[in-house]
């Protein structure tokens, strides 16, 4: 467990230093996996129709509902490694 947490924290640091900026879909997945790993299932109210960015983030995070924190951490690590 401690190893997974350390690897996750390293991946978070690496995500800020990627050689290329990922496309928007990948950025949303990175965001959603991070939120799922750190906060768990999305319980926030869905943003209004005018907040398109907020809605996209909410939808992406909500798509991982039911994923355990450990699974989300591992998926986040794998995604960042694939982009590095």
N, C-alpha and C positions, 0 to 999 in steps of 0.2 A: 504494500500500500504506500509506504513512504517513498519507494522507488518510483511509483507511478506519479505521485504528487511532484516529486523532484523533476521527473521527465516532463510533466505538464508545465511546470513553471519555466523550464528551459525552453520549451516550445513556444510559450507565450512571449518570452524574450526574443526568440528567433523570429517570431511573426512580425516584429517591428523592423527587422533588418533583411527582409526578402529582397532579392536582386531585382525582381519585377513586381509591379503592383498587380495583384490578381484581379480578374474580372469581377463585376458586381455580384454575380451568382456565387462565386467562390468566397467573396468577402462576407456575404450574408451567411454562408455555411460556417465560416470561421466564427463569426459573431454568435450564431445560434449554438454551436457546440461549446463555445466559451461560457455562454449564459447557462446552458444546461449543466455543464460540469461544475460551475461555481454556485448557481442559484437553484438548480433543480427545475422542476416543471414550471412552465409559464402560468402564473396566476394573475397577471396584470390585465387590466381592461384593454380591449382592442382599441387602438387609436382611431380617431375620426377619419372620415373619407378624405379630408383635405390634407392629412398628414401621410403622404404616400411613402416616404422613407420610413417613418415609424411603423406603418402598417406592414411594409415589406419585412422589417426586422422582427415584428411581432409574429408574422406568419412563419418566418424561417425558424424562429425559436420554438413556436408552438408545434412545428413539424417533428420535433424531437421529444415530444411529450411521452413519458413512460420510459425513456432511456435512462439507465442508471448513471450516476455521477461518474463512476469508474469507466463505464463504456464510453461516455461522452468525452472524458479525458483522453482515452486511448484513441478515439476517432480524431480528436483535435490534433494529437501528437502525430498520427499517421498523415493527416492532411498537410500539416506544416512541413513535415519531412518530405512529402512528395513535391512541395513547392520550392524547397530549398535547393 
